[in-house]
Amino acid sequence: MTIVTTRKIDQLGRLSLPAEIRRKKKWEKGDLIAFYNTDGVITVDLHLPDYERLCSVCGKPEYKLSVGNLNVCDDCLEESIRVVKENRKAAASSASKS
C-alpha cells in the first residue's frame, strides 16, 4: 500500500482529509464519510444509504466485496471466479497443444 500523505489528529480527535484525495474521490463539503473496518483494515469512503449499496455488476442490493469503486455480490463474485478458472484452463490447454 502506498502512502499518499499523512495528517496529524488534532486535540479534539479531528483529522483533515487532504484536498487531493477529496478531489480524486469527488467528495464535497457536507458529504457524509464512513469508516469501514474489514478484517482489521480501515477504509474511508463516501457513506451511501443502503439502497445505494448495489452490486456494480447485477444491481442486487447487497454486495460482499468492494474493489476500488466497484461493489460485487456473492453471485457475481462466484461467476467471475468461474470464468477466470475456465479462461485459465482454456489458455493452459491451448499452450500445451503448441
N, C-alpha and C positions, 0 to 999 in steps of 0.2 A: 504494500500500500504506500502510495506517495503522499507525503505531507505537502499540502498546498500552502498553508500558512499556519501560524499559531496565534492564539489570543489568550490574554490573562482573564481570569474570572475576577470581577471587582468585589468590593467588600459586601455588597448586597447579594452576591451569588449570580450576578448577571454576566452574560457573555455576548460580545458583539459579533454578529455574523459579517464576515468580510464582504465588501461591495462586489468583488469579482465573483464570489460564489453566488450572491443574490442575483446578479445579472445572468450568470450561466443557468441557474435554476429558474429564472424568470419569477422570482419571489418579489412581492411588492409590499410596501408599507401596509400594515393591517392584516397580512396573511397569517393564518394560524399554522405554526410549525410544530410538528410532532417528533418526539424522540422515541425510537423503537429499539428494543433490546432483543436480539435474536442470538441465542446461544452465546451470550456474553459480548456480542459485537453491537455497539451502539451506532445506529444510523439516524440521520436527521433528514426529514423530508417534509414537504407540504402536507398538512393534515387534510384528508378528504373525508367527507361524510361517507357512511357505509355504502350508500347507493352509488357512489362514485368509485368504489374499490372493486373494479371489474377486471376479469381476465382480459388481457390485451389481445388474445387470440380469438376466443369464442364469445366473450362478453358475459360469461357467468358472473354472478355477484359475489364470488369468493375466489381467492387465489392462495396458492401455497408458497410461491417463490417470486421474489422481485429481483429482476436483473436490470440494472440501470433504471430506465423509466418504464420497463415492461413488467407487468404482473402476469403470472402464469398459474392456472388452476391445475389440480391433480390430473384431470383427464388430458389436458393439453401437454402437460409435462410428460406423462406416460407415453402419449402418442409421439412426442418429439424424440424421446429416448428410443422408442421402437424404430422410428425412421432412421435415426443415426446408426443404430445397430444394423439395420438392413443395408444401408449405404456402405458401411464398413465391410460387411460380408460380401457385397457385390464387388467392391473395389479389390478386396483380397482375392476373390475368385478370378477376376479378370487379370490381376497381376500374376497369378500362378499359371495362367494359360499362356502368358507371353514368354 
